[in-house]
Amino acid sequence: MIEDPWLVVPHTPEYTRSLAACHIACWREAYRGLVPDHLLAAFDLDHRADQWDRIREKNPGMPTLAVAGTEVIGFAATADSRDDSPPAPRELNAMYVRAAWYGTGAAHALMRAVLDPTVDTSLWVFEENPRAQAFYRKYEFELDGTRRAERFSPTVEVRMIRRADAPR
């Protein structure tokens, strides 16, 4: 059996800067054309690393990382839903993999690591991102008809929900 070239691990301090770099790169790779270029260009590595440090201190181990050597190649996280009237108790609030690692199974490993099959889970995804929506449908997420403006850009997001009792 061939071993995966990555490991799935919790976020620890030694990965913070690489996590920040991965986060910024993922946004630039996945959202070019969906998010205004000036917003993508404005990301600052030091600022983002500081934010990830604060998140890790508040929520030890969060997010779950896919690492190849010392490089973070992807990450995922779930938490209590942030919606005012949540349709599910949990929310997948981060799921990113570097484009060079698409199709390798890293994203699948992250989803297996963070999704609890016994708990309803929601997520928000850009409306104009059919690739991401198709990916989430593979994990039984379905659109629920809810839309909103994304917090940092004029892009519209749509909500998807995965029911615990969905056929697998």
Rosetta silent file (secondary structure, phi, psi, omega in degrees, C-alpha in Angstrom):
SEQUENCE: MIEDPWLVVPHTPEYTRSLAACHIACWREAYRGLVPDHLLAAFDLDHRADQWDRIREKNPGMPTLAVAGTEVIGFAATADSRDDSPPAPRELNAMYVRAAWYGTGAAHALMRAVLDPTVDTSLWVFEENPRAQAFYRKYEFELDGTRRAERFSPTVEVRMIRRADAPR
SCORE:     score description
SCORE:     0.000 S_00000001
   1 L     0.000  133.976  178.802    0.000    0.000    0.000 S_00000001
   2 L   -86.111  131.060  179.076    1.316    3.448   -0.927 S_00000001
   3 L   -79.877  147.972  175.771    1.215    5.984    1.890 S_00000001
   4 L   -64.108  146.215  179.319   -0.300    9.417    1.364 S_00000001
   5 L   -80.500   11.674  179.763    2.314   12.171    0.901 S_00000001
   6 L  -137.216  165.178  172.707    0.612   14.223    3.622 S_00000001
   7 E  -122.341  149.814  172.745   -0.517   13.846    7.211 S_00000001
   8 E  -102.138  120.902 -174.030   -3.699   15.149    8.822 S_00000001
   9 E  -139.647  160.010  173.493   -2.769   16.846   12.102 S_00000001
  10 E   -74.438  157.298  176.445   -4.166   19.427   14.538 S_00000001
  11 E   -69.745  121.337  173.921   -2.969   23.031   14.297 S_00000001
  12 L  -125.701  162.190 -171.858    0.043   23.540   16.534 S_00000001
  13 H   -52.276  -35.989 -176.464    2.270   26.633   16.779 S_00000001
  14 H   -66.323  -15.194  179.847    4.949   25.383   14.399 S_00000001
  15 H   -98.987   -3.577 -170.911    2.422   25.335   11.543 S_00000001
  16 H   -58.222  -48.894 -177.058    0.901   28.794   12.059 S_00000001
  17 H   -66.232  -40.254  177.841    2.920   30.726    9.484 S_00000001
  18 H   -66.990  -36.271  175.250    2.546   27.979    6.870 S_00000001
  19 H   -61.390  -45.168  179.023   -1.194   27.826    7.619 S_00000001
  20 H   -61.397  -43.237  178.904   -1.467   31.572    7.017 S_00000001
  21 H   -63.822  -41.006  177.921    0.444   31.252    3.732 S_00000001
  22 H   -62.967  -45.386 -179.129   -1.792   28.345    2.686 S_00000001
  23 H   -58.170  -48.796 -179.984   -4.947   30.292    3.565 S_00000001
  24 H   -62.974  -46.457 -179.561   -3.896   33.302    1.504 S_00000001
  25 H   -62.571  -41.215  179.127   -2.785   31.151   -1.441 S_00000001
  26 H   -61.442  -43.801  177.933   -6.027   29.148   -1.380 S_00000001
  27 H   -60.987  -44.561 -178.617   -8.122   32.318   -1.511 S_00000001
  28 H   -67.032  -36.581  179.798   -6.066   33.641   -4.424 S_00000001
  29 H   -73.641  -44.190 -172.438   -6.224   30.317   -6.295 S_00000001
  30 H   -85.316  -27.884 -168.880   -9.888   29.545   -5.711 S_00000001
  31 H  -112.651    4.748  175.098  -11.498   32.974   -5.730 S_00000001
  32 E   -58.839  127.435 -177.463   -9.769   34.910   -8.534 S_00000001
  33 L    92.941  -17.779  176.472  -12.648   36.282  -10.591 S_00000001
  34 L  -102.665  -35.278  179.690  -15.133   35.823   -7.742 S_00000001
  35 E  -113.368  137.803 -179.688  -13.598   38.234   -5.227 S_00000001
  36 L   -53.785  138.630 -177.496  -12.230   41.615   -6.352 S_00000001
  37 H   -54.970  -37.017 -177.638   -8.485   41.466   -7.075 S_00000001
  38 H   -64.971  -30.008  176.559   -7.709   44.315   -4.686 S_00000001
  39 H   -72.017  -40.947  178.644   -9.113   42.270   -1.776 S_00000001
  40 H   -65.513  -37.266 -179.563   -7.055   39.227   -2.729 S_00000001
  41 H   -71.802  -22.073 -173.828   -3.933   41.371   -3.052 S_00000001
  42 L   -80.497  -10.121  179.874   -4.486   42.972    0.357 S_00000001
  43 L   -60.095  137.593 -179.232   -3.888   39.818    2.403 S_00000001
  44 L  -119.387  125.442 -175.934   -0.906   40.183    4.726 S_00000001
  45 H   -60.572  -46.051 -178.750    0.972   37.088    5.868 S_00000001
  46 H   -63.232  -43.477  179.669    1.976   38.447    9.293 S_00000001
  47 H   -63.162  -45.241 -178.613   -1.549   39.679   10.042 S_00000001
  48 H   -64.785  -39.621  178.307   -3.115   36.391    8.939 S_00000001
  49 H   -62.813  -40.749  176.650   -0.596   34.397   11.036 S_00000001
  50 H   -60.657  -42.091  178.405   -1.486   36.520   14.079 S_00000001
  51 H   -62.083  -43.593  179.661   -5.171   35.778   13.483 S_00000001
  52 H   -66.215  -34.545  175.686   -4.476   32.030   13.264 S_00000001
  53 H   -61.859  -44.005  179.616   -2.451   32.189   16.482 S_00000001
  54 H   -64.382  -40.396  178.761   -5.401   33.791   18.278 S_00000001
  55 H   -62.843  -44.832 -179.553   -7.794   31.179   16.867 S_00000001
  56 H   -63.534  -40.059  179.767   -5.485   28.340   17.985 S_00000001
  57 H   -65.620  -36.774 -179.765   -5.125   29.796   21.474 S_00000001
  58 H   -78.117  -32.451 -176.350   -8.907   30.092   21.816 S_00000001
  59 L  -133.776   79.212 -175.620   -9.626   26.701   20.184 S_00000001
  60 L   -50.467  134.769  178.505   -6.631   24.389   20.671 S_00000001
  61 E    86.148  -10.445 -176.966   -5.943   22.173   17.668 S_00000001
  62 E   -90.845  139.527   -7.551   -8.188   24.162   15.342 S_00000001
  63 E   -81.743 -179.995  172.883   -8.242   23.904   12.409 S_00000001
  64 E   -83.140  134.704 -173.785   -7.317   20.419   11.257 S_00000001
  65 E  -113.106  149.679  164.852   -4.387   20.589    8.829 S_00000001
  66 E  -107.616  121.750 -177.512   -3.109   18.538    5.914 S_00000001
  67 E  -124.726  140.130  173.225    0.686   18.878    5.910 S_00000001
  68 E  -116.239  106.511 -172.204    3.335   17.647    3.494 S_00000001
  69 L    68.407 -120.708  177.531    6.601   17.834    5.385 S_00000001
  70 L  -103.341    1.722 -176.890    6.454   21.197    7.132 S_00000001
  71 E   -95.089  128.597  172.768    4.141   22.807    4.553 S_00000001
  72 E   -77.375  123.280 -179.073    0.427   23.187    5.189 S_00000001
  73 E  -107.911   -8.089  178.531   -1.323   22.146    1.974 S_00000001
  74 E  -176.793  167.292  178.974   -4.893   22.397    3.246 S_00000001
  75 E  -160.514  156.927  179.192   -7.094   22.813    6.281 S_00000001
  76 E  -150.078  153.034  178.894  -10.644   22.322    7.484 S_00000001
  77 E  -155.236  144.952  168.544  -12.680   23.206   10.554 S_00000001
  78 E  -122.619  156.600  178.426  -16.138   22.826   11.980 S_00000001
  79 E  -156.344  177.405  172.703  -17.626   24.719   14.900 S_00000001
  80 E   -58.333  143.900 -178.746  -20.979   25.603   16.359 S_00000001
  81 L   -59.064  140.524  178.518  -23.108   27.298   13.711 S_00000001
  82 L   -96.501   -2.933 -178.658  -22.724   31.081   13.529 S_00000001
  83 L   -69.406  148.537  178.509  -26.128   31.617   11.881 S_00000001
  84 L   -61.213  -46.493  176.057  -28.787   33.546   13.802 S_00000001
  85 L  -120.608   81.882 -171.659  -31.336   30.769   13.271 S_00000001
  86 L   -66.149  134.057  175.922  -29.107   27.810   12.511 S_00000001
  87 L   -81.998   -7.894 -179.778  -30.552   25.014   10.370 S_00000001
  88 L  -151.480  148.994 -178.426  -27.890   22.697   11.820 S_00000001
  89 L   -70.486  -27.712 -178.122  -25.915   22.714   15.067 S_00000001
  90 E  -113.035  155.230  177.968  -22.524   22.512   13.317 S_00000001
  91 E  -133.136  131.045  169.444  -20.995   24.539   10.515 S_00000001
  92 E   -81.112  103.624 -173.538  -18.137   23.627    8.213 S_00000001
  93 E  -105.611    2.760  172.474  -16.529   27.055    8.295 S_00000001
  94 E  -156.610  132.837  173.642  -13.249   26.264    6.548 S_00000001
  95 E  -157.631  100.198 -176.663  -12.286   23.789    3.829 S_00000001
  96 E  -137.195  140.535  173.051   -9.305   24.696    1.692 S_00000001
  97 E  -139.249  138.026  176.908   -6.662   22.757   -0.220 S_00000001
  98 L   -58.541  142.260 -176.466   -3.896   24.220   -2.398 S_00000001
  99 H   -56.440  -35.630  179.842   -4.649   23.836   -6.110 S_00000001
 100 H   -62.849  -18.175 -178.021   -1.519   21.741   -6.652 S_00000001
 101 H  -105.154    4.267  175.933   -3.049   19.140   -4.314 S_00000001
 102 L   -58.466  139.683  174.858   -6.514   18.974   -5.943 S_00000001
 103 L    80.006    3.950 -177.653   -7.470   15.399   -6.769 S_00000001
 104 L   -93.178  -12.313 -175.543   -4.905   13.798   -4.456 S_00000001
 105 L    99.922   -6.388  179.798   -7.311   12.815   -1.679 S_00000001
 106 H   -61.861  -43.312  179.670   -6.085   15.479    0.760 S_00000001
 107 H   -63.841  -39.938  178.888   -9.483   17.218    0.743 S_00000001
 108 H   -63.272  -41.978  178.981  -11.243   13.895    1.329 S_00000001
 109 H   -62.769  -40.022  177.952   -8.968   13.151    4.281 S_00000001
 110 H   -65.637  -43.947  179.969   -9.746   16.566    5.779 S_00000001
 111 H   -62.429  -43.009  177.303  -13.498   16.112    5.317 S_00000001
 112 H   -60.550  -35.883 -176.631  -13.347   12.677    6.990 S_00000001
 113 H   -72.659  -32.113 -172.131  -11.406   14.222    9.865 S_00000001
 114 H  -106.044  -20.310 -178.350  -13.800   17.104   10.594 S_00000001
 115 L   -87.370  129.756  173.872  -17.304   15.895    9.683 S_00000001
 116 L   -96.781  113.795 -176.129  -19.304   14.054   12.327 S_00000001
 117 L   -66.556   -9.915 -178.644  -21.766   11.825   10.429 S_00000001
 118 L   -96.547    2.098 -175.034  -24.177   11.886   13.372 S_00000001
 119 L  -127.129  130.380  173.540  -24.622   15.683   13.412 S_00000001
 120 L   -59.549  137.920 -177.088  -26.393   17.964   10.895 S_00000001
 121 E  -137.019  139.094  176.361  -23.854   20.389    9.416 S_00000001
 122 E  -115.268  169.891  174.263  -24.214   23.507    7.282 S_00000001
 123 E  -157.572  161.848  173.929  -21.764   25.561    5.245 S_00000001
 124 E  -116.758  135.743 -178.147  -21.653   28.706    3.134 S_00000001
 125 E  -139.113  149.028  178.757  -20.137   28.615   -0.372 S_00000001
 126 E   -61.673  134.071 -179.301  -19.895   31.207   -3.130 S_00000001
 127 L   -58.253  -38.497 -177.001  -22.907   31.008   -5.411 S_00000001
 128 L   -92.573   33.564  179.016  -20.682   31.329   -8.492 S_00000001
 129 L  -125.853   73.810 -176.530  -18.375   28.490   -7.437 S_00000001
 130 H   -63.696  -29.912  178.682  -19.839   25.336   -9.046 S_00000001
 131 H   -61.253  -47.032 -179.720  -16.621   23.360   -8.466 S_00000001
 132 H   -66.024  -42.031  179.628  -16.891   23.806   -4.688 S_00000001
 133 H   -61.762  -40.359  178.231  -20.624   23.084   -4.686 S_00000001
 134 H   -64.293  -40.097  176.971  -20.034   19.862   -6.632 S_00000001
 135 H   -59.295  -48.285 -177.585  -17.329   18.873   -4.130 S_00000001
 136 H   -66.906  -31.896  176.937  -19.688   19.413   -1.178 S_00000001
 137 H   -62.424  -29.593  177.146  -22.489   17.460   -2.881 S_00000001
 138 L   -62.743  -21.375  179.706  -20.141   14.433   -2.812 S_00000001
 139 L  -105.907   22.016  174.103  -20.446   14.667    0.983 S_00000001
 140 L    72.417   17.808  173.014  -24.264   14.868    0.888 S_00000001
 141 L   -79.849  138.875  178.702  -24.517   18.660    1.293 S_00000001
 142 E  -129.814  144.831  175.867  -27.542   20.148   -0.490 S_00000001
 143 E   -62.438  140.151  178.367  -28.510   23.746   -1.204 S_00000001
 144 E  -110.321    3.884  176.863  -31.279   24.958    1.103 S_00000001
 145 E    90.325    0.049 -178.600  -32.228   28.095   -0.869 S_00000001
 146 E   -91.919  135.157 -179.711  -30.673   30.617    1.552 S_00000001
 147 E  -129.187  155.019  174.078  -28.422   33.369    0.146 S_00000001
 148 E  -158.798  161.855  173.979  -26.435   36.224    1.677 S_00000001
 149 E   -78.346  135.324  176.346  -23.732   38.726    0.791 S_00000001
 150 L   -64.275  147.413 -172.307  -20.264   37.539    1.787 S_00000001
 151 L   -64.001  -33.843 -170.898  -18.836   39.606    4.668 S_00000001
 152 L  -108.399   -0.515 -177.462  -15.707   40.925    2.945 S_00000001
 153 L  -151.861  172.132  178.503  -16.778   41.304   -0.684 S_00000001
 154 L   -81.222   10.225 -177.412  -19.843   41.848   -2.853 S_00000001
 155 L   -74.443  142.276  179.694  -19.917   38.125   -3.650 S_00000001
 156 E   -91.999  135.439  175.188  -23.098   36.152   -2.894 S_00000001
 157 E  -108.323  152.026  174.354  -22.917   33.013   -0.778 S_00000001
 158 E  -123.553  150.464 -178.097  -25.436   30.170   -0.672 S_00000001
 159 E   -97.391  141.613  174.266  -26.001   27.769    2.191 S_00000001
 160 E  -124.057  148.682 -178.713  -25.726   23.999    1.946 S_00000001
 161 E  -130.866  140.190  175.703  -26.797   21.491    4.594 S_00000001
 162 E  -116.335  116.095 -179.704  -25.763   17.917    5.269 S_00000001
 163 L   -85.532  140.108 -179.518  -28.307   15.965    7.292 S_00000001
 164 L   -60.397  -31.407 -177.475  -27.071   13.310    9.679 S_00000001
 165 L   -91.620   10.891  179.164  -29.698   10.904    8.352 S_00000001
 166 L   -65.793  142.957  177.624  -28.700   11.430    4.687 S_00000001
 167 L   -63.846  139.910 -178.755  -27.964    8.183    2.853 S_00000001
 168 L  -111.445    0.000    0.000  -24.218    7.556    2.588 S_00000001
